[in-house]
């Protein structure tokens, strides 16, 4: 299991550039958390990178992420990687979020998408984006309406991180790959 193989797999299954960018954003956030927590940076990054790789082909629950988990098993990805990806889907009740890896993915998924949306409406993108501004946008239900705000707050709580600190860490992580996200 390595990033190059995971990236090849992602590119094989995902053609939509926005979805690819989302997966890269979640990967960056997951890597930042792994580094800060002394966890396996490669493993955590791969979980973030591959968490939605099956979504374009099988967007309907429970196909996503069940179909992806079958592919990952065939390719002999570790069970904890597969489990974390399965656990990010609330509707798969047989896969409760138990480990830090599971909880980190859930916490980073929706927030990463929301942060990209926040950056896209700013000329300076992520530069200077503060948690206070993000929280203000979270209160506006019309902004990035597809993002589930409860998932963001519940994810931070379940992961045991304060929301502003979580937002701050994720902004910093995404800033590191800004060119990949915004060109």
C-alpha positions in Angstrom: 0.0 0.0 0.0 1.6 3.2 -1.1 0.4 6.7 -2.3 1.3 6.2 -5.9 -0.8 3.0 -6.2 -3.7 4.8 -4.3 -3.5 7.8 -6.6 -3.5 5.5 -9.7 -6.6 3.7 -8.3 -8.3 7.1 -7.6 -7.6 8.3 -11.2 -8.9 5.0 -12.6 -12.3 5.4 -10.9 -12.7 9.2 -10.6 -12.8 11.5 -13.6 -14.6 14.4 -12.0 -12.0 17.1 -11.1 -14.0 18.5 -8.2 -14.3 15.0 -6.6 -10.5 14.5 -7.2 -9.8 17.8 -5.5 -12.1 16.9 -2.6 -10.2 13.6 -2.1 -6.9 15.4 -2.2 -8.1 17.9 0.4 -9.3 15.1 2.7 -5.9 13.4 2.2 -4.1 16.6 3.2 -6.1 17.0 6.4 -5.7 13.4 7.3 -1.9 13.6 6.8 -1.8 16.7 9.0 -3.7 14.9 11.8 -1.6 11.8 11.5 1.6 13.9 11.8 0.3 15.8 14.8 -0.9 12.6 16.6 2.1 10.5 15.8 0.1 8.1 13.6 1.0 6.5 10.3 1.0 9.4 7.9 0.9 7.3 4.8 -1.9 5.1 6.0 -4.0 8.1 7.1 -3.3 9.9 3.9 -4.4 6.9 1.8 -7.6 6.6 3.7 -8.4 10.3 3.0 -7.3 9.9 -0.7 -9.5 6.8 -1.3 -12.5 7.4 0.9 -14.7 8.4 -2.1 -13.0 6.7 -5.0 -16.1 4.6 -5.8 -18.6 7.4 -5.5 -18.6 8.5 -9.1 -19.5 5.0 -10.3 -21.7 4.0 -7.4 -23.1 7.2 -5.7 -26.1 5.6 -4.1 -26.1 4.1 -0.6 -25.1 1.5 0.3 -23.2 0.9 -2.9 -20.9 3.7 -1.9 -18.6 2.7 -0.1 -19.5 -1.0 -0.1 -18.4 -1.4 -3.8 -15.1 0.4 -3.0 -14.4 -1.8 0.0 -14.7 -4.9 -2.2 -12.2 -3.4 -4.7 -9.8 -2.5 -1.9 -10.1 -6.0 -0.4 -9.2 -7.5 -3.9 -6.2 -5.2 -4.0 -5.2 -6.4 -0.5 -5.5 -3.0 1.4 -5.4 -3.4 5.1 -8.7 -4.1 6.9 -8.4 -1.0 9.1 -8.1 1.2 6.0 -11.2 -0.4 4.5 -13.1 -0.2 7.8 -12.3 3.5 8.2 -13.7 4.2 4.7 -16.8 2.1 5.4 -17.3 3.9 8.7 -17.5 7.4 7.1 -20.9 6.5 5.8 -23.5 7.2 8.5 -26.0 4.8 6.8 -23.7 1.8 7.3 -24.6 1.1 10.9 -22.5 -2.1 11.0 -19.4 0.1 10.8 -19.5 2.4 13.8 -16.5 4.8 14.1 -14.3 3.3 16.7 -10.6 4.1 16.1 -8.9 7.5 15.8 -8.5 6.8 12.1 -12.2 6.3 11.6 -13.1 9.4 13.6 -10.5 11.5 11.8 -11.8 10.6 8.4 -15.4 11.5 9.4 -14.2 14.8 11.0 -12.1 15.8 8.0 -14.5 14.8 5.2 -17.3 17.4 5.3 -15.1 20.1 6.7 -12.6 19.8 3.9 -15.3 20.2 1.3 -16.7 23.2 3.2 -13.3 24.9 3.4 -12.8 24.5 -0.3 -16.2 26.2 -0.8 -15.2 29.0 1.5 -11.9 29.5 -0.4 -13.5 29.5 -3.8 -15.5 32.7 -2.9 -12.3 34.5 -1.7 -9.8 36.1 -4.1 -7.0 35.1 -1.7 -8.4 31.6 -1.4 -7.2 30.0 1.9 -4.7 32.7 2.7 -5.9 34.6 5.8 -9.0 32.4 6.2 -9.8 32.3 9.9 -12.0 29.8 11.9 -14.3 32.7 12.8 -15.1 33.4 9.2 -15.7 29.7 8.5 -18.0 29.5 11.5 -19.9 32.5 10.2 -20.4 30.8 6.8 -21.5 27.6 8.6 -24.5 29.5 10.0 -25.5 30.5 6.5 -27.6 27.5 5.3 -27.6 28.8 1.7 -23.9 28.8 1.4 -22.5 25.4 0.3 -26.0 24.0 1.1 -25.0 20.4 0.2 -22.6 20.3 3.2 -24.1 18.8 6.3 -23.3 21.2 9.1 -24.2 18.6 11.8 -21.6 16.2 10.3 -18.9 18.9 10.8 -19.8 19.6 14.4 -20.4 16.0 15.3 -17.2 14.9 13.6 -15.1 17.3 15.6 -16.9 16.3 18.8 -16.5 12.6 18.2 -12.8 13.1 17.3 -12.3 15.0 20.5 -11.1 18.2 18.9 -12.4 21.8 19.5 -14.1 23.0 16.3 -11.9 26.2 15.9 -8.7 24.2 16.4 -10.0 21.6 13.9 -10.9 24.3 11.3 -7.5 25.9 11.8 -5.5 22.6 11.3 -7.5 21.7 8.2 -7.0 25.2 6.7 -3.3 24.9 7.3 -3.3 21.4 5.7 -5.2 22.5 2.7 -3.0 25.5 2.3 -0.1 23.2 1.7 -1.8 21.8 -1.4 -3.4 25.0 -2.6 -2.1 24.7 -6.1 -3.6 21.2 -6.5 -7.0 22.5 -5.2 -7.2 25.9 -7.0 -4.7 25.8 -9.8 
